[in-house]
Amino acid sequence: METTTPAATATPASHAAYIQFFDGGLPPLHEQLGGKCASLVALTAAGMPVPPGFAITTAAYDAFIREAGIEKDIHEMLAKLDPDDVAAVDRVSAQLRLEITSRPVPAELHATTIEAYEALQSRFESPVPVAVRSSATAEDLPDASFAGQQDTYLWLLGVKDVTEHIRACWASLYTSRAIIYRLKNKIPNEGLSMAVAVQKMVNARVAGVAITMDPTNGDRSKIVMEASYGLGELVVSGQVTPDNITVDKVMLMVVKHSIGDKHAELVPDPASRSLVEREVSAERRGRLCISDTEITAIAAIAKRAEKHFRCPQDIEWALDRDLPDGENLLLLQSRPETVFSSTASGSIPTQSAGFGIESITRSLMTQAGKA
C-alpha cells in the first residue's frame, strides 16, 4: 500500500526559481505558476485534498526558450498571423512546436527536474504514475475561458517519459487552437509563458466536475455536477454521456438528476502499464455512479472552493479507488466559472471552459430538448 511522508518537500534554494512543490509553503503566484498550478498550490495551502506534486515554473520555460534562441522567431512568426487564415496558423504552429520539441533542455534545468521528480517519488513505497499537465499564464483567469487549450498527459511512468512530456506541454502553447484563441481575444504573446504540473496520478473509480452555479441560467443557489466511471477524459472528449446531478447549495440535497449512458470507462491496465478503454456493464450503466454520501461530499468541497476563491468555481474531482471511503475524494482543479458570466455581461467567449462548463451545459441543453 502506498504511503506518503508527512512533511512537505522543500525545494533546494538553487532550484527555487524552476521548481515549486504544491505543499512547499510558497505563494501561488500566477505569473510563476500559470492558472492550473497556481490553483493547485492555493487549494493545497487551504487544506483541501489535492494529489501531491510540483510545478515546473514559468522561469524554466523562459530559460529553455532563451537558451534555445527561438524567442525572436516566436514573436516574428506570430506577429503577422491572421486568425482566419487557418492554413497559415497551422504552418506556424507546426514549425514552432517542432522547434520546441527538438531543442535540448539546458543541463541544469534537466537535472533540477529529475531531482524534483525523484523527491516526489520518495514519498511513496513504490514508484507511482504521474500526470503531466500544462499551466499557461493566459489560462484560468476570471475574465477568460482558456481551460483545455493546452495538453495534459496521463499515467506516465519513469523520468524519461515525464521529461519528454514536459517539453510537449511547452510546445502545446502553440497549437493552432491556442494561437487562434489568443489572436481573436487580443491576448499578447509578449510575456506569455507556461508552467507544467507533475502530479501523482489518481486511480479514479469515478471522476467528474461540479459547477457552483447552474451554467444554463446563472442560478447560484445550485451546484450542478457530472460524473462518470473511470478517468474523466472520456467525458471531456464527449465520448460518454455522464450522470448529471443538481444539488441545492444550502441544504446539499439532490434537486434532480439524470442517469447518463456511461457506456465506457478509461482505467489503468497493469499488464500494458497504460490506460485502456473498458466497456461498462448494463447494470452499472443503469444507475448513478456516485452515492448520496459522495454527492454531498462533492457539493461540500465545491462550496469550499467557491468560498476560498470568492467567485463561482468550475472544479474537477475524482474518487480514488486506492484510498478508503471518506478520504478518497480529491480535487484536481478549480477555476473561475467564465461562460455564463461572460454571456451575462454580453461578451460570449470564443472557447468554452473545457470539461466543466462545456460538458454540463451541453448535457443540460440536451435534456431540455428531450423534455
Helices and strands as residue ranges (DSSP letters): G 13-15, E 19-21, H 30-45, E 53-56, H 58-68, H 71-79, H 86-102, H 107-121, E 130-136, E 152-156, H 159-171, G 172-174, H 176-184, E 194-200, E 204-211, E 222-229, H 233-236, E 243-248, E 254-258, E 264-269, E 274-279, H 282-285, H 292-309, E 313-320, E 329-336, H 339-344, H 355-370
